[in-house]
Amino acid sequence: MNHLRLYLKSCRMLMKCQMQYRASFFMQTLAQLVMMLSEFLAVVLLMRRFTHLGQWGTGEILFFFGVISTAFYTCEAFGRGITSFHLLIGHGELDSLLIRPRGVLFQVLCSQADPRRFGAVLVGLFALALGSILAQVQWTALKALLLIWSVVGTIVLVLGLFLIEATFCFFSVKSIEMVNVLTYGGRSTCQYPIDIYPKPLRILFMVAAPFALTVHLPAAFILDKPLYGAGAGLCFLSPLAGFVFFAVMIAVFYRGLRHYRSTGS
């Protein structure tokens, strides 16, 4: 609880700092909103042209889009410190974190927050609500709980994927762009159901970056079109893949930290 209190206090302070420049903050938030709206409209236009992708209609595609977008941009809003980890190393600021009593990863999470992403989160929530209406989802308490659990599992998974990028920074700050195949590339790919892709991509996003487990299995169950015959039990267990992945990446991150060489700052 002490860690959570400190983290929330840090987020409040960071957001107050950003609000000192209100015009800049609102313009950048608007820019994020417009960019996300363009992605939303791209999905809408695609579905107006083709009406169905495999077994999935417009409302169902928007539902998948909404789930992963909400989770991804919430993670970016509150986990910005990890996504900007290369700057800590490049500017020599990691040295100061190593001599403080709190864990390095916790301090990194507390170092930045990005409320500008809230505009993108709102678009994700809108797509989620619109998709559920168009798909005529019959909501129950079980389905609502599964949706929340899926979003939480996906947020943790995305944090783990960003930790891959952070770990690479201990060895080179110039090669981290290739990790975007799993992070931003994974978000763009997994906005659509996993079963429309060829087998190599299905394996990639079920094992290497298991968006299929945290997003697609629960979302398909909510839409009453279970993937691969997955029942309620498996769909509730599948978001745990995000926590397992994150735990593995924490261990890898601290192992990589042993290879860090101080900048002397």
N, C-alpha and C positions, 0 to 999 in steps of 0.2 A: 504493500500500500504506500510505503514511503517513496518508492520509485515512481509509482503512478502519480502521486501528488507532485513530486518534483518535475516530472515530465509535463504535466498539465500546466504547472506554473511557468515552465520554460516556454511552452506554446503561447500562453497568454502574453508573455513579455515580447516574444518575437513578433506576434501579430500587432501589438501596440507599436512596435518599432516601424513596421511596414505602414501602419496607418498614419504615421507622421507625415507621409507624402501622399495625401489622399488622392490627388489627381492622378499621379503616376500609378497608384494601386488600382484605382477603378478602371483606368485605361488598359492596364495589363490584364485585369480580370475580364474586361470586355473582349480583349483580343483572344483570350483562352476560350471564352464562351462562343465567339464567332467560329474559331477553328473547330470546336467540338460540334457546333451546329452543322458545319459543312460536312463532317463525317456522318452525322445523323441523316442529313439530306441525301448523301450519296447512297446510304442503305435504302432510304425510301424510294429514290429514283430507280435503283436496281430492282427492287421488288415490284415497282410499277411496270417495269419492262418484262420481268420473268414470272411474276406472281408467286411462283413456288421454287424453292431450292430443295430438291429431293422430296421428302415428306413434309417439309416445313413451309408454312405460309407466312404472310407479311407480319402478322402480329407476333408469331412465334420467333421470327428472326429478330424483331425489335426487342423482344423479351431477352434473348441471349445478349444482344448488344447492350441493353440497359444494365444487366447484371455485371458484365465484365467491365463496362465503362465506370459504373459507380464504384466498384471495388478498386480498380486500377488508379483512378484519380483521387480517391480518398487516401490510398497508400501514398501517392505522390505528395498530397497535401501535408500529411503528418510524418512521412518518412523521408523528407527531402534531404536530411543530413546524409543518409546513405547514398542517395543518387548523386550527391555532390562531393563524395568522399575524395575523388581525385584532386579536388581543389585544396582539401586539407593537407594532402601530401605535397602537392605542387607549391603551395605557399609556406610549407614548413610548419603548419599549425598543429600537426598531429603530435609533435614532440611535447607540447604543453599538456595534451590530454593524458599522456603516458605517466605523468608524475602526480596526477590527481587521484584521490581515493576511490572515486567511482570507476566502474568498468568502462573500457574504451568504447564499446559498442553503444552503451547507454548514453554516454556523452555525445557520441556522434548523432544519435537520434534526437537528442535535445538541442543540437547545434543549429538546426534550421527547421522552419515550418513554412509552408507556402499556401496561404489562404486564397491566392489567386486561382487555385485549382478548383475552388468551390463552384465556380461557374460551370466547369466541365462536369462536376458531380451532379449539379442540378439537371443538366441535359441527360445524363445517364438515368437519373431518377424519373425524368419525364418519359424517356423511351421505355423504361421498365413499366411505368403505369399505363402508357398507351398500348404497349404490346400485350399486357395482361387483359386489357379491355377488348382489343381486337381479336385476341385468341380465346376470349370468353373463358378465362381461367375460373374454375370453381374453387374459390379460396376456402381453406379450412385452417384451423389453428396449427395443424401439422405442417401444412404447406408454407404458412407464414414463417414458422420457426425454421423450416428447412431453407427458405430463402435467406433469412438473416444469417444462418449458419454457413451457407454457401458464400455469401459476401465476405464474412469474417475470414473463412478459410482461404479465399482468394487474395484478400489483403495480405495475409501472412505469407502466402506463396510468393506474391510479387516482391515483398520485402526480401525473401530468400533469393529471388532471382537478381535483385539489385545487389545483394551481398556478393554474388559471383563477380560482378563488375568491381566492387570494392576490393575484393581479394586480389584480383588481377593487378590492381594499382600498386601492390607491394613489389611487383616485378617490373611493371611498365605502365606508365600513364598514357602511352600513345596507342595501345592496342585494345583499349576497352570497348571501342565501337562495335567489335564483332559480337560482344555479348548482347547487343541490342536485338540480335536475331531472336533471342528468347524473351526479352522484355517487351520492347515496343513492337517488335515483329510478332511476338506471341499474342499481344493484345489485339493487333489488327487481324491476325488470322483467326483467333478464337472468338471474335465477334460473331462468327457463324458456326453452326453446329459441327462437331468434329466428324460426324459420319458422312459429310459430303466430300471429304478429302481422301486422297489416296492413302494406302496403308503406311508408307514411310512417315507422312505427316501425322497420322493418327498415333503411331508409336511414339514419335517425338513429343507430342503434347499429352501423352498419357504417362510417359516415363521420365524424360529429361526435364520437361517443364509441364507438370501435370494439370494444366488448365482443364482438361477433359474431366478430371476427377473432382475438381473444386467447383467448376461452373456447369459443364454440360450434363453430367449425370443428374445432379439435383434439379437443374432447370428443366430438363426433359421430363423428369418425374412430375414436377409441378404442372407441366403442360399436358400431363396424361399421355405422354408418348415416351415411355421409358426406353432408354438406349440399352441395347444388348441384353434386354430382359432384366435389367437391374430393379430390384424391389426397394421398398422403403428403407429396409435395414442397411443395404449397401449404399444407398444414396445418402443416408445420414452419416455413414462412416467415411465416405469418399472425401469430404472436405478436410478430414484429418491429414490427408496427403500434404496439404499446405503447411501444417505444423511440423510434420516429419521432415519435409524438405528444408524448412527454416532452421530446425534444430541441427540438421546435418551441416548446413551452410554456416551456422554460428561456429561449429567446431572447426570447419575448414578456414573460416576467417581468422580465428585466433591462432591456428597453425601457421597461416600466412603471415600473421603479425610478427612471428619469430624471425622472419626474413627481412623485416623492416630495418633500414639503416638510417639513423638520425641525420637530419640535414644540418645539425649543429646550431639550430636557431635557439 
